[in-house]
Amino acid sequence: MSTSARPADALRADDKPTQTPPSAAARKIGGVAGWVDDRTGAGKAVGYLMKKVFPDHWSFMLGEIAMYSMIIALISGAFLTLWFVPSMGHTVYEGSYVPLRGVHMSEAYASTLHISFDVRGGLIIRQIHHWAALMFIVAIVVHMFRVFFTGAFRKPREINWVIGSVLALLAIVEGFSGYSLPDDLLSGTGIRAMQGFVQTAPVIGSYLVYGIFGGPFPGEAIIPRLYSAHILLLPAVLIGLFTAHIVLVALQKHTQFPGPGRTNDNVVGFPVMPVYAAKAGGFFFIVFGVISLMAALVTINAVWAYGPYDPSPVTAGSQPDWYMGFADGALRLLPGWLEFTLAGFTFSMNIMPGALILLPLVYIVVGVYPFVERWVTGDNREHHLLDRPRNAPTRTAIGMAGISMYSVLMFAAANDIIAIKLHMSINDITHVLRAAFFILPIIVFWCTKRICLSLQRADRNLALHQRESGTIIRTPDGSFFERHDELTADERWILVQHEPVAPIEITDGVDENGVAKPASRGDKLRAKLSHFYFKDAVNPVTPAELAAAHHDGHGHEAIEAADEDDSAQLGSAVPSRDH
């Protein structure tokens, strides 16, 4: 007999469940939180952030890796500042590293050796710092790839994309200033190269060098100035931009990949507390552990092997860290005949474009791309669902073409080493790379776009005809056909969820008085670029096509032909997406 049917239970129907009183520790924490909230009003903001939902996808960890690597670099860098001496003052080394005892060097280099060999744990902290810096820049670049190829930079996230572009540029400058501090032969060669690059600035180059170095090269001021920039100025700007980046991510709806239940109006994932915070905390220690393992097992920037800086023993094969390699490669590919003299001034166009123009130009182009794409496509809507790269073939092809140009310059930075190791002519290698810089991006663009369009057609065919099973069925009348397995609604939705696109058509019109008003040059340019973006568009399957295909297997073909005729007559199915 069920106890719930007892008459006495009705007497307790209005009883409230007994509340377990909070523990003493919880009461203390709550009291502190209340005290802080009363004085700062932070309770609402913290509550909002704790309830913020973040989607769960492995690619979102790339941004976290960048943030954690920066934190590790800051922590390890603070440790190194306790012993590093940012001075160009001369001293004689008397430390533990026997091969350099009695050698004259700067105090900066001597203190770096002291950290490496005489400070307990100093060497591994140096290596953790350097590997964390490299991981920071790698993670930023790969994170930007993810954002670019999925269209996460679209409205309302253009500002965050610009912040990320500035972060990437400043991270490179921060890395250069950091590995220049030890004043060893390799870093000194980099500073010497930087001095030459700045000097190529027309008219004012010599004055800039004199101001940066505080006199003739190398002077006594460059290491202290780089040190101040490396530990104070640049980290402050990086932390400020990173904070702004994270705040904007928290305020705006987080992007998410297409999937069941995911729309532009919601976010499917986990709240910050307790799930996401626990996962993020664990991931931080994983990143810290991997970087520490790399630092313990793989030597990087072994300054004791190079010796103190001296201009005379510079060797071939000296190269910067990877993130500056493309600029070094550009210098090697520029021909010498670009230098000329005008009005008594020498214009070193064989050096200046690669040394002073290329680096900021790359990040300016990257930073303005979202605004260019929005103008070309006429798409001013908010986007919270990410694109599959195949569904934006032109954008994906542009990105891959840019990566191919960057890769050519990276290989060019090692043209001398390639020539030595492969016993080839360095001149032949340089000529091939010069041609590849202009030809390879075109080939990569074409191949990437063709691949994306092929994948789109495969998705369209899969949505229309379901999945091939490989099972052949014979009908009673003797004919044969292959049985196709039906897709689930979730599988089909991913294949058809993206929006149809079409080139913008600009035609001459009339004004309010009936007078002919030809299209402006800007409108015509926009139409041409829109045609470049969308002329080969493979639009998703419509419900009518899907129903026709399921009805007789080929009915969708007539619908597709009719749609093509309508597009040809009406110009564009989506003349403008400004809404």
Salt bridges, closest charged atoms under 4 A:
ASP9 OD1 - ARG6 NH2 3.41
ASP15 OD2 - ARG12 NH2 3.40
ASP56 OD1 - LYS279 NZ 2.83
ASP118 OD2 - HIS114 ND1 3.45
GLU158 OE2 - ARG374 NH1 3.24
GLU174 OE1 - HIS230 ND1 3.41
ASP321 OD2 - HIS130 NE2 3.11
ASP328 OD2 - ARG332 NH2 3.39
GLU373 OE2 - ARG395 NH2 2.95
ASP379 OD1 - ARG381 NE 2.97
ASP379 OD2 - HIS383 NE2 2.67
ASP379 OD2 - ARG577 NH2 3.41
GLU382 OE1 - HIS384 NE2 3.11
ASP387 OD2 - ARG154 NH1 3.20
ASP387 OD2 - ARG395 NH1 3.18
ASP416 OD1 - ARG332 NH1 2.88
ASP459 OD2 - ARG388 NH1 3.06
ASP459 OD2 - ARG390 NH1 2.94
GLU482 OE1 - HIS484 NE2 3.89
ASP485 OD1 - ARG483 NH1 2.43
GLU491 OE2 - ARG467 NH2 3.50
GLU499 OE1 - ARG381 NH1 2.71
GLU499 OE1 - ARG577 NH2 3.65
ASP536 OD2 - LYS449 NZ 3.76
ASP536 OD2 - ARG450 NH2 3.09
GLU545 OE1 - ARG460 NH2 2.85
GLU557 OE2 - HIS554 ND1 3.39
GLU560 OE2 - ARG460 NH2 2.67
ASP578 OD2 - ARG526 NH2 3.70
